[in-house]
Amino acid sequence: MYAQMVKSEKAIGGPELETFQARIDAGEKIEPKDWMPAGYRKTLIRQISQHAHSEIVGQLPEGNWITRAPTLERKAILLAKVQDEAGHGLYLYCAAETLGVSRDKLTEMLLDGRMKYSSIFNYPTLTWADMGAIGWLVDGAAIMNQVPLQRTSFGPYARAMVRICKEESFHQRQGFDIMMKMAQGSASQKRMAQDALDRFWGPSLMMFGPPDTESVHTEQSMKWQIKMNSNDELRQKFVDQTVPQADYLGLTIPDENLRLNKKTGHYEFSEPDWNEFFEVLGGNGPCNSERLAARNKAWDDGKWVRDGMMEHARKKATKESEVSE
Amino acid sequence: MSSPAIDNEWPLWEIFIRGKHGLSHRHAGSLHAPDAELAIKNARDVYTRRNEGLSIWVVEASKITASSPSDKGPMYEPAQSKVYRHPTFFDIPDDVGAM
């Protein structure tokens, strides 16, 4: 429905900028053909693409277990979940494209490392319990971030997020279901569940990004309503929600400093290892090169299929137009 | 590192889906596909994984003509002053009954 190459009428606005901000403050949605400041467009392209890339790369750690799922039912469920992740990536790429950037350009920037994806997908999935931990913690953290984004100011982004949130809830629940099964299972299954929690707890906390004191872009993005809550706010919410769930499972959050502050009603917890976070983000995580290599291989190996199908479609169209003449 | 061909990108299609309850087709989103037939197949996978649809329309995005936001005034403002087009404009006495 949307024009794909929208040129902004002016790069930086005087009165337009005020009208634009007033529309956002009034809760109006900004649509692709509307005037928007160049910075709003640029920030959104970066943010939505990164989100899309994360969904796509996020298929890899879980895809790793599809062939080794413990039952046929678990396998079917995991397949459906991984297929959802692909779908989420596609919804988001579409939203980014309405801002005037091409899909292939975005893919190119992911493949050559110019664009990032979430740090969390650079960790390996060593056991089946990791499928549980990812659904429960990683998708749980994603939901924290995505539910408020359903109200974001950019229409196509908000609408993509509504679809995603509906489906994401299945992901978290299937993860918790795996954790329950394992936590209630044999001693070694319970150990596996605890081990998965131990490894994914810190990286899950990192998903919300650096502490507010070090988060450079928060203020403008919040004013534009493309970021709805601060990193620390969401991280706190995630911890408050997750600790009782771990208690229910009979698992221990790997944090000696974790305690409930009765006055505030919130849990106090240790900061994750931010050096590790910046290392992973900078390309030096345990699986960064493996993930990028897998995406590059898929893109390269699929080239003859993409080209062949496009050529076939062109030939068919030419033939049809000749017949009709 | 590969260098993807940007010039051979599959065209963009807009997807319209009829939901279950006898509604009209509604815009669901967009996707890339080499032709209409595959656009429908892809739309089935991308937009109807949970029984969201009974019927799919696809149309190439470049074939759609859209109104411009800057025409909003001349296009829609004339309707604002014509309140008599709404039934609530007319006061009908209660005694007349439902109308």
Interface residues (C-beta under 8 A of the other chain):
Chain A: M1 Y2 A3 Q4 E31 K33 D34 W35 A80 Q83 D84 G87 L90 Y91 C94 E97 S102 R103 D104 K105 T107 E108 L111 D112 G113 R159 A160 R163 E167 N296 W299 D300 K303 R306 D307 M309 M310 H312 A313 K316 A317
Chain B: M1 S2 S3 P4 A5 I6 N8 E9 W10 L12 E14 H27 G29 S30 L31 H32 P34 D35 L38 D45 V46 R49 R50 A61 S62 I64 A66 S68 P69
